[in-house]
Amino acid sequence: MSYGGKAAERIANKTVLITGASAGIGKATALELAAAANGKLKLVLSARRTDKLEELRQELEQTYPDISVLTQQLDVSDLSAIKPFVANIPEEFRDIDILVNNAGKALGREEVGEIATKDIREMFDTNVLALITLTQEILPIFKAKDSGDIINLGSIAGRDPYPGGGIYCPTKAAVKSFSHALRKELINTKIRVIEVDPGNVETEFSNVRFRGDLEKAKAVYAGTEPLVAEDIAEIITFAVTRKQNTVLAETLVFSTNQASATHLYRSS
């Protein structure tokens, strides 16, 4: 998508922190925001895989001579690492304007009664506790200047629970509830809380869910034309380039072949 005019002006020279930026929606969002700002942007990119972050940094710097990119390793499921991660952000990148809480995961499709405790803990730590913990660390920066955008990646799963999603769906429902509560608490500020709830998006998400079983992962999208990471990145970028008094509070986004979490049309 091409950007210009007011949208480019509104995003230019801002500092953006993105979690889970090594691939998928996180990576696509970094690229889309850089395009929107014509490279006049500071990006703090975090993820577990530093090699992938470095590849993205090089791509961004080769494309946009004016861009500033900081890559830092962060496994958000390690809650104890979040506070020092924020504390160690260099001064040049500390005045964050946009927080994209993108990191998240689903593990397995086991039904309740068969779900491993480790998987329960990892999904809640990653999808809920990490998101809340990082938001709490960044929020004082926003409050000090009475501006900032918090982008929380939810899911259709948080609105429409399905069998086999007994843990993942509640984690995304928690993201929705947290976003609502935070938005109400910040009503007397110019801080925006923006929730994006994707439906079926083809990324590494299903590979992780099915623990590297590519056949099962591909079956999720078989016979459909799913969304891709860039589709969600465009929506995030659109939301943060609106006038400051305009809040796209919630966006539920499907491909045309989907109408709910479980209602998909599959061609033969």
JOQUI-V354718 format. One record per pair of residues at least 12 apart in sequence whose ideal C-beta (glycine too) atoms are under 8 Angstrom apart, sorted by the first residue. I is the first residue (numbers start at 0). J is the second residue. If there is no record, write none. Layout:
I&J / I&J
This chain:
0&31 / 0&34 / 0&233 / 0&236 / 1&34 / 2&34 / 2&35 / 2&36 / 2&37 / 2&236 / 2&240 / 5&240 / 6&35 / 6&237 / 6&240 / 7&35 / 7&36 / 7&37 / 7&240 / 9&239 / 9&240 / 9&241 / 9&242 / 10&32 / 10&35 / 10&36 / 10&40 / 10&236 / 10&239 / 10&240 / 11&36 / 11&37 / 11&39 / 11&40 / 12&36 / 12&39 / 12&40 / 12&41 / 13&36 / 13&40 / 13&41 / 13&96 / 13&97 / 14&40 / 14&41 / 14&42 / 14&43 / 14&92 / 14&93 / 14&94 / 14&95 / 14&96 / 14&97 / 15&29 / 15&32 / 15&40 / 15&41 / 15&42 / 15&43 / 15&95 / 15&96 / 15&97 / 15&98 / 15&99 / 16&43 / 16&45 / 16&95 / 16&97 / 16&98 / 16&99 / 16&137 / 17&29 / 17&42 / 17&43 / 17&44 / 17&45 / 17&99 / 17&101 / 18&45 / 18&46 / 18&73 / 18&75 / 18&99 / 18&100 / 18&101 / 18&102 / 18&129 / 18&133 / 19&45 / 19&46 / 19&75 / 19&101 / 19&102 / 19&103 / 20&44 / 20&45 / 20&46 / 20&52 / 20&55 / 20&101 / 21&44 / 21&46 / 21&47 / 21&48 / 21&51 / 21&52 / 21&55 / 22&46 / 22&48 / 22&51 / 22&202 / 22&203 / 23&101 / 23&200 / 23&202 / 23&203 / 23&204 / 23&228 / 24&101 / 24&152 / 24&197 / 24&200 / 24&202 / 24&228 / 24&231 / 24&232 / 24&235 / 25&44 / 25&46 / 25&99 / 25&101 / 25&102 / 26&51 / 26&55 / 26&228 / 27&227 / 27&228 / 27&229 / 27&231 / 27&232 / 28&99 / 28&101 / 28&231 / 28&232 / 28&235 / 28&236 / 29&42 / 29&44 / 29&55 / 29&59 / 30&55 / 30&58 / 30&59 / 30&232 / 31&229 / 31&232 / 31&233 / 31&235 / 31&236 / 32&97 / 32&232 / 32&235 / 32&236 / 32&239 / 33&59 / 33&62 / 33&63 / 33&66 / 35&236 / 35&240 / 37&63 / 37&65 / 38&59 / 38&62 / 38&63 / 38&64 / 38&65 / 38&66 / 39&65 / 39&66 / 40&63 / 40&66 / 40&67 / 41&66 / 41&67 / 41&68 / 41&69 / 41&91 / 41&92 / 42&59 / 42&66 / 42&67 / 42&68 / 42&69 / 43&69 / 43&71 / 43&88 / 43&92 / 43&95 / 44&56 / 44&68 / 44&69 / 44&70 / 44&71 / 45&70 / 45&71 / 45&72 / 45&73 / 45&75 / 45&84 / 45&102 / 46&72 / 46&73 / 46&102 / 47&72 / 47&73 / 47&74 / 49&70 / 49&72 / 52&70 / 52&71 / 52&72 / 53&70 / 55&68 / 55&70 / 56&68 / 56&70 / 67&91 / 67&92 / 69&88 / 69&89 / 69&91 / 69&92 / 71&84 / 71&87 / 71&88 / 75&102 / 75&124 / 75&125 / 75&129 / 75&130 / 75&133 / 76&121 / 76&124 / 76&125 / 76&129 / 78&124 / 78&128 / 78&129 / 78&132 / 81&129 / 81&132 / 81&133 / 81&136 / 82&132 / 82&136 / 85&133 / 85&136 / 85&137 / 93&140 / 94&140 / 94&144 / 95&137 / 95&140 / 95&141 / 95&147 / 96&146 / 96&147 / 96&148 / 97&147 / 97&148 / 97&150 / 97&239 / 98&133 / 98&134 / 98&137 / 98&147 / 98&148 / 98&149 / 98&150 / 99&150 / 99&152 / 99&235 / 100&130 / 100&133 / 100&134 / 100&149 / 100&150 / 100&151 / 100&152 / 101&150 / 101&152 / 102&125 / 102&129 / 102&130 / 103&125 / 103&126 / 103&130 / 103&152 / 103&154 / 103&170 / 103&171 / 104&121 / 104&122 / 104&125 / 104&126 / 104&204 / 104&207 / 104&208 / 105&122 / 105&156 / 105&164 / 105&167 / 105&204 / 105&207 / 105&208 / 106&118 / 106&121 / 106&122 / 106&166 / 106&167 / 106&207 / 106&208 / 106&210 / 107&163 / 107&208 / 107&209 / 107&210 / 108&163 / 108&164 / 108&208 / 108&209 / 109&163 / 110&162 / 110&163 / 110&165 / 111&165 / 114&165 / 114&166 / 118&166 / 119&166 / 122&166 / 122&167 / 122&170 / 123&166 / 123&170 / 123&173 / 126&167 / 126&170 / 126&171 / 126&173 / 126&174 / 127&170 / 127&173 / 127&174 / 127&177 / 130&151 / 130&174 / 130&177 / 131&177 / 134&149 / 134&181 / 137&149 / 138&190 / 141&188 / 141&190 / 142&188 / 142&190 / 145&188 / 145&189 / 145&190 / 146&189 / 146&190 / 146&243 / 147&190 / 147&191 / 148&190 / 148&191 / 148&193 / 148&238 / 148&239 / 149&181 / 149&190 / 149&191 / 149&192 / 149&193 / 150&193 / 150&194 / 150&195 / 150&235 / 150&238 / 150&239 / 151&174 / 151&177 / 151&178 / 151&192 / 151&193 / 151&194 / 151&195 / 152&174 / 152&195 / 152&197 / 152&231 / 153&171 / 153&174 / 153&175 / 153&178 / 153&194 / 153&195 / 153&196 / 154&167 / 154&171 / 154&174 / 154&196 / 154&197 / 155&196 / 155&197 / 155&198 / 155&251 / 155&253 / 155&259 / 155&260 / 156&168 / 156&171 / 156&172 / 156&260 / 157&170 / 157&171 / 157&172 / 157&173 / 157&174 / 157&175 / 157&196 / 158&172 / 158&175 / 158&196 / 158&251 / 158&260 / 159&259 / 159&260 / 159&261 / 160&172 / 160&260 / 161&260 / 161&261 / 164&260 / 171&196 / 174&194 / 175&194 / 175&196 / 175&249 / 178&192 / 178&194 / 178&249 / 182&246 / 182&248 / 189&243 / 189&244 / 191&243 / 191&246 / 192&246 / 192&248 / 193&235 / 193&238 / 193&239 / 193&246 / 193&247 / 193&248 / 193&250 / 194&248 / 194&249 / 194&250 / 195&231 / 195&234 / 195&235 / 195&238 / 195&249 / 195&250 / 195&252 / 196&249 / 196&250 / 196&251 / 196&252 / 197&226 / 197&231 / 197&252 / 198&226 / 198&251 / 198&252 / 198&253 / 198&254 / 198&257 / 198&260 / 199&219 / 199&220 / 199&223 / 199&225 / 199&226 / 199&253 / 199&254 / 199&257 / 199&263 / 200&225 / 200&226 / 200&227 / 200&228 / 200&230 / 200&231 / 201&220 / 201&225 / 201&226 / 201&227 / 202&227 / 202&228 / 205&217 / 205&219 / 205&220 / 221&265 / 222&265 / 222&266 / 222&267 / 223&254 / 223&256 / 223&257 / 223&263 / 223&264 / 223&265 / 223&266 / 224&254 / 224&255 / 224&256 / 225&254 / 225&256 / 226&252 / 226&253 / 226&254 / 230&252 / 231&252 / 234&250 / 234&252 / 238&250
